[in-house]
Amino acid sequence: MLSGDLADLKTTTKLIDAQTDWVHADVMDGHFVPNLTFGNEVVAALAKQTDKPVEAHLMIEDPDRWAGAYAKAGAKRVIFHLEAAKDPSAIIKQLREQGAEVGIAIKPATPVASLKPFLGEVDLVLVMTVEPGFAGQKLMPETLEKVAEVKHLVADLTTPPRIEVDGGINEETIVKAAQSGADVFVSASAVYGANDPAAMVKHLRELAASNRD
């Protein structure tokens, strides 16, 4: 959503609804990341404008306090950052009790090993492929090594979490991300910068599918 028209949520979602699986909402507080976007009330409004499930990516301080509000607002999946969480297991438990899927995210400099205690508790691991905060950045190639590390760590789990990448995902980088082990892809600028956003989503999906392990 970050590269769409945030003043017209209905049209923004309609442009991609035909091809996308989820709508990804970037929640930024101007503290954990330098940018400021929107909060749980906008996520609630967004959830009413699309038939697709909404994923709230919380790039905020104190997710321990606020994560539950996004599940209550209608987000079907809430992703919080490990770096900002005081008690990740408590956040996971709260979101589960509210019926939401749970994702845990790490920034490019955060070691993958720090995720180990929580990999069996979450539905999704988000590896940021840029420094979070702004759309339109170029994917950092070294982050794909982290994707491969996560893929290796979760391989033996009975129900491994899905691996998501976010940042700089376009026609070129989605191929490399899929080959590294990612299976969920967030694309903003490449989609909303295209003449036909839905067609671009379809194209990116096909590229990812044909390059997965």
N, C-alpha and C positions, 0 to 999 in steps of 0.2 A: 504493500500500500504506500510505502514511503515516496515512491516516484509517481504516484497517481495524483488525482485532484482531491485533496483531503476536504475541500469545501463541498464536494459532490460525491458522497460515498456511494450512492446508488449507481451512478453512471460508472464510477471507477471500478466497482465490482462487476458490473454488467459486462464490461469490456473483456473480462477474463473468465467469467463463470462457466462458459461453455467447455473450457479445457482444463482448468485448474482443479486440484483436489482440495486444497485448503486456501484460505485467505490469511496471509501473514501480516500481523499488525505490529509495527515497531514502536514500542513504548519507551520513550526517553525522557529523563527528568532534568537534564541540564547539569547533573552532578556526577553520576556514575559515568556518563558520557557527556561531551560538551554540547550536544544538540538537545533541543526541547521539542517534543512532538505533541502527544496527547495522553490522556489518562483513561481510567476505567469507564467513564461515562461515554466517551467516544467509541470505545470498544463495544459497549452495550448498543449504541446506535448502529454501529457497523454490523453487528450480529443480526439486526433486524432487517438489513438491506440485502442480505445474500442468503441463498439456500446452502452455501458451502460452509463447512465448519471453520471457525475462526481460531487461529493460533496467535496467542499474545506473547510476544518476545519482550520480556521485561529487562530493559537496560537501565535499571534503576538501583538506587541505594535502598537498603532495608526491604528486600523482598519478603523477609520473614513477616513483616507487618502487612504488606500490600498484596501479596500473591493471591490470597483468597478472594480479594475483591474482584479480581479479573475473572476468576471462575464464576463467581456470582453474577458478573456482568454478562456472561454468556460465552466466554472463551471455552472451547472444547478441549484445548490444550494450552497449558501455561508453561512457558520456558523461563527459568530464572538463571541468573549467572552465579556460578560457584564462587567467584571472587567477591560477590556482594553479600552472600548468605552467611548468617551467623550459625544457623542450625539447619543444614540442608535436609536432614532426615525429617525434621519437624515440618518443614515446608512441604515435602513430598507427602507426608501423612495427611496434612490438612487438605491438600489438593485432591488426594484420593478420596477422602471423606466427602468432598464436594462433587465427586463424580467426574472430575476433569482428568485428562491424560497429563502426564508430567514430563517435562523436558528439562535438561540441565545443560547449560552453555559454558564454554570457556573462550576467553580471548586468545589471540595468537601467541602471547608470551607465556601463557599458563601451561605448566607441564601436564601432559595427559595422565600421568600417574596419580595426580590429585583426584581424578575421577573414580579411581578404583573402588572406594568404599560404597559408591552409590550406583554403580552400573547395573546391579541386579534389582534396583528399586525403581528405575525410571523407564519410560516408554521410548525416550528419544534422547540422543546426545547431539547437541549442536556445536560444531566446531566453526568458530568464526574465521572466515578466510580473509577478512580485512579487520582493521581496528574499528570496533563498533562506533557508530555515531552519525555517519553520513552516507547517503547513497552515491553511486557513481564512482566508487573507488575501484582500483585494479586489484584483482586477487593476488594475495601474497603466496608465491609458489611453495614456500617452505611449510605453509599450513597444511598442504595436502599430505605431507609426511605424518602429521598428527592424525589425519583421517585414517591413514593406513594403520597407525598405532592403535587407535580406538577399535578398528575392525579386528585387529589381532586380539585385543583384550577381551572383546565380547564374544569371540568365536565359540567358546566352550560353555557359554551360558545357555540354560534350557530355553529361555525366551530372551534373546538378545535385543537390546534397544535398537531402534533404527538410528542411522547416522545422517545428520542433516548438515549442509553447508550453506553459508549465508555470506555474501559479499563478493561482488565482481563476477557473478555467474552469468555467462553469455554463451554463444555458440561454440567458442573455442574452449573455454575453461570448464564447461559442464562435462565435456568428454574426459578431461583429465581428472576431474573430481569423481566421476563415476568409476573410472579405472582405478582410483585410489581406494574405493570402497564406500563412497557415499551413496545413499539411496533416496534421500529427500533433498530437494534443491529449492532454494529461495532466490528468485530473480526479480529485480525491481527495474533498474534502468534499461536493461535489454528488452524487457517486456513492454513497459510503458513508453519507451522511446521508439518502438516499432510502429509502422503504419497500421498493422493489424495485430494488436496485442494477443488476441486469442490464437491466431495462427502462429505467432512466435512461441507461445506456450506449448502448442502442439508439436512444433518443430523441436523445441528443447527437450520435451518428453521423449521423443523418438531418438534423439541423440543420446540421451542418458540410458535409455533402455537397451540400445544396441552396443553400449560400451561398458555395461556392468559385468562383473565377474561371472 
